[in-house]
Amino acid sequence: MNGRGPKHMGWKPLAGRRAFLMMGMMGMIASAFMAACVPPPVRTAAGAEPRSLIDALQPAGRALFVFDFARARYQKAALAQGPIDSLGACLLLDSIRAGFPDPGRWLALSSPMRPFAPMQSAWGPSGDFFLLDRAGPRLELYDSNAQFLSGVPFPPEFRGRNLDEFQIFWTRDGSFSFVDLGEGVVRQYAELRSYSDQGDWRLRNTIRLPVGTGACVWEPYTRNPCCLSAQGPATCFDAYFNAVGPWKSSGSGAAGVKPRPAPDGRGWLLEVNGGPACAAAPVCFDPGKGFSACPPGPASPQ
């Protein structure tokens, strides 16, 4: 084709340019209309990124940690006297209203020198806490500043099991209770090497749970375990999972950070309540979602 080709095909430069501009303007109008129909992303008052989902809320000593396990990160808030302290809970409510956890203040969670996939937290000794590491599977011990201290592999009989059905609790006598909700069994162990890299587990007790037993809560919220039940109200046990009676509410005005059954009966919420003297209303934490207004109903197990 020579330089006269376009003219011989009936193409006029000015008319083509006008058509091109008209098409561009129509596209911009259509884009603006579509954008107006799409709601803007939810942002905090400061205009930051939308809040991330929170996987776990863990009191440890005089601190409260929130974890985003998918991104291996955390934030930390202070409690004046611990999880049952009215002043600490009231200050925490003020922080939550101000935007805690702040999307711009996440800290990287230190990890062992191996593949790391945290999925659950548990109360530990002396203000420390444990993380259940799916990649091991292992229990990883962290101090009150969320610094990795040591880890121990699971007892051999749990290798290859579905960890989504497990809850793990450390108690004041130094023992671990592995609650297997899928099998309906609790196995209690002592770990004799102080969480060394190899681990030395000694099985103490094996307890069959009542049929229909669901998710449990224990230290630091209650001195003995309380578990949901498909047969009725939540049930509380002694330290060896012998049933002692139904769960009883301590009243909606009780101050602190305490569990309460979720409305659907499938899990536990954590209520943050500053007590009658606190100006801020209580809020509830739902794992995987975050903080929101508490649903009506009884709060806080014994």
C-alpha angles and dihedrals in degrees: 000000000000129000091273093057099100093049091051089052091057096252114150115198097214096046091047092052091051091050091050092051092048091052090050092051092049090051092051091050091050092048092050091050092050092047090052090055094053116079115237119251116272111258135179123253090266091055094249127145119293114277116270121233114265118224101190143008113206129182112209119176107309094341135083118210128200117199135204098192096181089064096031094237140123147189129212134214128187126242116197098219106001137278096320096050117118095205093047092049091048092051089048090053089053089051092049091051089050091055107277121193087046110212089220097053106060115138125209114254111234113237138197119260092268139065108308129198111162115197109161140022130217136188115261143187125296097000093314126121140204131232121206105228112205093194094066099019088239145139110239119201119216131184127231090275092055092251116148113249108170144322141217130200120242120265107280094249091066097056111121094013124133102264092193087077094053134093121184126202131185115203136198094263089063096252129129125224115204106199110199104194092180093059095030093233136123119207117192120203142180116218108213103190099060093249096308119171094266102038130209111220124190117193111226105170141005114200129185111221123221114269112271097025111157138185117338138210127205139146131043092021100046132016090227131033122269120192136189117248133207087209096064139294121011114278128223124213139190120253090279094050097255107149113250102173147299123312113266127204117236091207136274093266096061111123126227140050106306139157127250130178115265115245092251091052093233100108148354130274122206113229118207106202126171094193131239094310093057117095094208119083118239119268131199130224118219113193111245092017113053137221125346140145113299116252117239117269141076117328138204123018120238 
